[in-house]
């Protein structure tokens, strides 16, 4: 199953920091790009079958720490 999430940040700098941090996460078929603007980051990955996948929760926590939120 593919998971698609998008996060919004108050500045391009924070969005870029989030993008760079997430791009090093260990996830199957992970792609991280700017979204509809330079204040948005789109994250796509394949959900891990057979185990508990807490990546979405990690992404939400990281975004919140960088003043972002899921949209």
N, C-alpha and C positions, 0 to 999 in steps of 0.2 A: 504494500500500500504506500502510495506517495503522499507525503505531507507537504503542504505549501503554507507558509506563514509570511506575513509582512509586518514590519515594525516601522513606526514613525518616530523621529527624533527632532528636538528643537533646533539642531544645527547640522550642517554638513559634516563638521569635524566629528561630532559624536556618532553620526551614522557611519562614517568611514572607520572610526575606531571599532565599532560593533562589527562591521563587515570584516575587518582584518582579524579580529579575535575569533569570530565564528568560523572563518575559513580554515582554521587549524583544528576544529573539533573533529573527533573520530565518529563519523557517521557514514552509512552506505549511500553512495550516489549523491553526496552533498554538493549543492551549488549555492553560492551566495553572490547576489548582485544588487546593485542599486535598483529600487523599484520605480514608482511613477515619478519620483523627483529625487534630487540629491539628498533629501531628508528622509527618504524611505529606503529600507533594505528588505529584499525578498530572499527568503531561505526555502530551499526545496531539499528534501532528503527522503530516503526510503525507510519506512518504519521497520524496525527489527522484529521479525516474527519469533515467537517462542520464548522471548524474554521480556522483562519489563523495560520499556523504553522511556526514559525520563528526559530525553533531549528537549522536548517542547517546554518542559518546566525549567530546564537550565537556560534556555533561550529567553524565556519570559523574565527570569530573575536577572540575567545579565542585562537585558534591555532596561529593566526598571532601575538597575544600578547606574545606567548611563542616561537616565532621564527619558527613556523611550517607552513606547507602549505598542502592543499588538493592535493592528487595525484590521 
